[in-house]
Amino acid sequence: HFFALAHKIMLLWLITVVLAIFGGLSLATYLIPVLLQLLNKEQNLKEKYGSWAVVTGASSGIGLAITEKLARQGVSVVMVALDDDLLRKESERVRREYPAVTIVSVGADLGAEGYLPKVEEATKDKDIRMVFCNAGYLVPGLFANPAQPASRQLANLECNLGSAVRLSRHFVSGMLSKVGQPYPGRRRGLVAFTSSSAGFLPNPLSILYSSTKAFLTNFACGLAGEVRHFGVDVIVIHPSPIASRFATGQDMLGPVKASMNIAKPPSVIAEDLFANAGRAVVRDSGWVTVLMKIMVKAVDFNFLAELFPWFVPLSGDFKVHKEKLLAATKKE
């Protein structure tokens, strides 16, 4: 009996040691790069890449912060955003504040047909060396709600995901078409994607947002492996909560609204991108994102996927959207 007990204790000790090693290795290989990235200082992207950039979602929030920072460094910018008064107002303001650079505004809905020819036309005579795929938004609610037209979700899918794929394909292929030619700057180009820590988890009631962001992260990492050798850098950033128009709207989910209490200004993400472009492929920006990544290392995604169907219906947001669905279907 003594030897049998000793054997079991030894086995448990061995299992504990193995799990501790794997857990420690997982945490270390995540935190070490994150901490090292904090040491990176701002770079002059004009010197590193060139003098022209495209920024989507450029009329507000992170996109506008990126645009202003580029202009401050002497980079001319093609601002792509919805064709509205906000784009006209902000593009004109940036022109006034930074007269040494050229600001081109392209009014286009990235969730509708016809945006790509507009961007191609506006950039055909420009040597675009940087592309910031930043546009995106969240449509809260039940994905298959019959009271909502499917076109609403499809537009969200195209803006968050399709536009980033189409635009990066267009501009990166242009960069690679000049592989045999000399080019200004130390690197041939940069493609940056604004993703989200929402992609780390299953996200009922915002499933298109989280799944498109998970796609962008994977897409960016794969693209980086293909093009870095040819002088093109790729970075994808996961912001912590940012103070922007993102959380506006009466239907916005409670956790998103609550996160605005700890939100940082959009300039934080612009600074992070300028410090880490060409130095990191994935940048988890801010303590909220870092904690979420550590959480999914501690609690597996598959386990959370099993829990969510049981616990999400208990949330206030789910109950609100459930009532809307019941009210809409009773009328039919």
SVG drawing of the C-alpha trace seen along z (x, -y; Angstrom):
<svg xmlns="http://www.w3.org/2000/svg" viewBox="-49 -76 67 78">
<polyline fill="none" stroke="black" stroke-width="0.4" points="0.0,0.0 2.8,-2.4 4.5,-1.9 1.2,-2.2 0.5,-5.5 4.1,-6.7 3.7,-5.8 0.4,-7.8 2.0,-10.8 5.0,-10.7 2.7,-10.5 0.7,-13.5 3.9,-15.4 5.2,-14.6 1.9,-15.7 2.0,-18.9 5.6,-19.6 4.8,-19.0 1.8,-21.2 3.7,-23.9 6.5,-23.8 4.0,-24.0 2.0,-26.8 5.1,-28.7 6.4,-28.3 3.1,-29.5 3.1,-32.5 6.7,-33.4 6.6,-33.1 3.7,-35.5 4.8,-38.1 8.4,-38.4 7.6,-39.8 4.9,-42.0 7.3,-43.5 10.1,-43.9 7.7,-45.7 7.2,-48.3 10.8,-49.4 10.3,-50.3 10.3,-54.0 8.5,-56.0 9.9,-55.6 9.8,-58.0 7.6,-56.0 8.4,-58.3 12.0,-57.5 11.3,-53.8 8.7,-53.3 7.9,-56.3 5.8,-59.4 2.3,-58.1 -0.2,-56.2 -3.9,-55.0 -5.9,-55.0 -9.4,-53.5 -11.9,-54.7 -9.9,-57.9 -12.5,-60.5 -12.6,-59.6 -11.1,-57.6 -8.0,-55.5 -8.0,-56.2 -8.0,-59.9 -5.2,-59.6 -3.1,-57.6 -3.8,-60.2 -2.6,-63.1 0.5,-61.3 1.4,-60.4 0.9,-64.0 3.0,-65.2 5.9,-63.1 5.5,-64.5 3.5,-61.6 0.7,-62.4 -2.5,-60.5 -5.4,-59.2 -8.3,-59.3 -11.0,-56.7 -14.2,-57.0 -17.9,-57.4 -18.8,-60.2 -20.3,-62.5 -19.7,-65.9 -17.3,-64.4 -14.9,-63.3 -15.1,-66.7 -14.6,-68.5 -11.7,-66.4 -9.8,-66.2 -10.0,-70.0 -8.8,-70.5 -5.8,-68.2 -5.0,-70.0 -5.0,-73.3 -2.8,-72.1 -0.3,-70.2 0.0,-72.3 3.3,-70.6 1.6,-67.3 -1.2,-66.3 -4.5,-65.1 -6.8,-63.3 -10.3,-62.3 -12.2,-59.4 -15.8,-59.2 -16.7,-55.5 -18.8,-53.0 -16.6,-50.0 -19.6,-47.8 -21.2,-48.5 -20.3,-47.8 -18.1,-50.2 -15.6,-51.3 -12.5,-49.6 -12.7,-51.4 -12.9,-54.7 -9.8,-53.9 -7.9,-52.6 -8.7,-55.8 -7.6,-58.1 -4.3,-56.2 -3.4,-55.2 -0.8,-57.9 0.6,-57.7 3.4,-55.4 1.4,-54.0 3.9,-52.5 1.7,-52.2 -1.8,-50.8 -3.7,-51.0 -6.8,-48.8 -8.6,-50.3 -12.3,-50.6 -14.7,-48.5 -17.8,-48.6 -20.0,-46.4 -23.7,-45.4 -25.1,-44.2 -27.9,-41.7 -29.0,-38.3 -27.2,-37.3 -30.2,-35.5 -32.9,-37.9 -35.6,-37.6 -36.7,-41.2 -33.3,-42.5 -32.4,-42.3 -29.4,-40.0 -27.9,-42.9 -27.1,-44.6 -24.8,-41.8 -23.3,-41.3 -22.4,-45.0 -20.7,-44.6 -18.8,-41.6 -17.6,-43.4 -16.5,-46.5 -14.7,-44.6 -13.2,-41.8 -13.7,-42.0 -12.4,-45.5 -9.2,-44.7 -8.6,-41.7 -9.4,-43.5 -7.3,-46.6 -4.3,-44.7 -4.4,-42.4 -4.4,-45.4 -1.7,-47.4 0.6,-44.6 0.6,-43.2 1.6,-46.7 4.5,-46.6 5.6,-43.2 5.4,-44.1 8.4,-46.4 10.6,-43.8 13.3,-44.1 13.4,-47.9 15.1,-50.3 12.8,-52.0 12.9,-54.9 13.1,-54.0 14.7,-51.1 11.6,-48.8 9.4,-48.4 6.1,-48.9 3.8,-48.4 0.3,-46.9 -1.3,-47.5 -4.6,-45.9 -6.7,-47.1 -8.1,-43.9 -9.5,-43.4 -9.2,-41.3 -12.9,-40.5 -11.5,-37.9 -9.9,-36.0 -13.3,-34.8 -16.7,-33.6 -18.9,-36.7 -22.6,-36.0 -24.6,-39.1 -21.6,-40.5 -20.5,-37.4 -19.6,-39.1 -17.4,-41.6 -15.4,-39.1 -15.1,-36.5 -14.0,-39.1 -11.4,-40.4 -10.2,-36.8 -9.9,-36.4 -7.9,-39.6 -5.4,-38.5 -4.8,-35.1 -4.8,-36.7 -2.2,-39.3 0.1,-36.7 0.0,-34.6 0.6,-37.5 3.6,-38.6 5.2,-35.2 4.8,-35.6 5.9,-39.2 8.5,-40.1 11.3,-38.5 10.4,-41.0 10.6,-44.0 7.0,-44.4 6.1,-44.6 2.8,-43.5 1.5,-44.4 -1.9,-43.6 -2.9,-45.5 -5.4,-44.5 -6.4,-47.7 -7.7,-47.9 -10.8,-50.1 -10.5,-53.3 -12.6,-56.4 -14.3,-56.8 -17.6,-56.7 -17.4,-52.9 -19.6,-52.6 -22.3,-55.1 -25.9,-54.0 -28.7,-53.0 -28.4,-49.3 -24.7,-49.0 -23.9,-46.1 -23.5,-46.8 -19.9,-45.6 -18.9,-47.8 -20.5,-50.8 -18.9,-50.0 -15.5,-49.6 -15.6,-53.3 -15.0,-54.1 -11.4,-52.9 -10.9,-53.9 -7.7,-55.5 -7.5,-58.2 -7.1,-56.9 -3.6,-58.5 -2.4,-55.6 -2.9,-53.1 -1.3,-55.4 1.8,-55.7 1.9,-51.9 1.8,-51.3 4.5,-53.8 6.7,-52.3 6.2,-48.7 5.8,-48.7 8.4,-46.4 9.4,-45.3 6.4,-43.2 3.7,-41.2 1.2,-41.1 0.8,-43.9 -1.5,-43.5 -1.9,-47.1 -2.9,-47.9 -3.5,-46.0 -7.1,-44.9 -6.0,-43.1 -3.0,-41.5 -5.2,-40.2 -7.7,-38.8 -5.0,-36.9 -3.7,-35.5 -7.2,-34.5 -7.7,-32.4 -4.3,-30.8 -5.6,-29.8 -9.2,-28.9 -9.3,-27.2 -11.4,-28.6 -13.2,-25.3 -14.2,-25.3 -15.6,-28.8 -17.5,-27.8 -19.3,-25.1 -20.1,-27.5 -21.5,-30.4 -24.7,-28.8 -25.7,-28.2 -24.8,-31.5 -25.3,-34.1 -29.1,-33.9 -28.8,-35.1 -27.2,-38.4 -29.2,-41.6 -28.2,-42.2 -29.5,-38.8 -32.8,-39.4 -33.3,-42.8 -32.7,-41.2 -34.8,-38.2 -37.7,-40.6 -37.2,-42.4 -37.3,-39.1 -40.5,-38.0 -42.1,-41.3 -41.2,-41.2 -42.4,-37.7 -45.7,-38.2 -46.6,-40.9 -46.2,-38.5"/>
</svg>
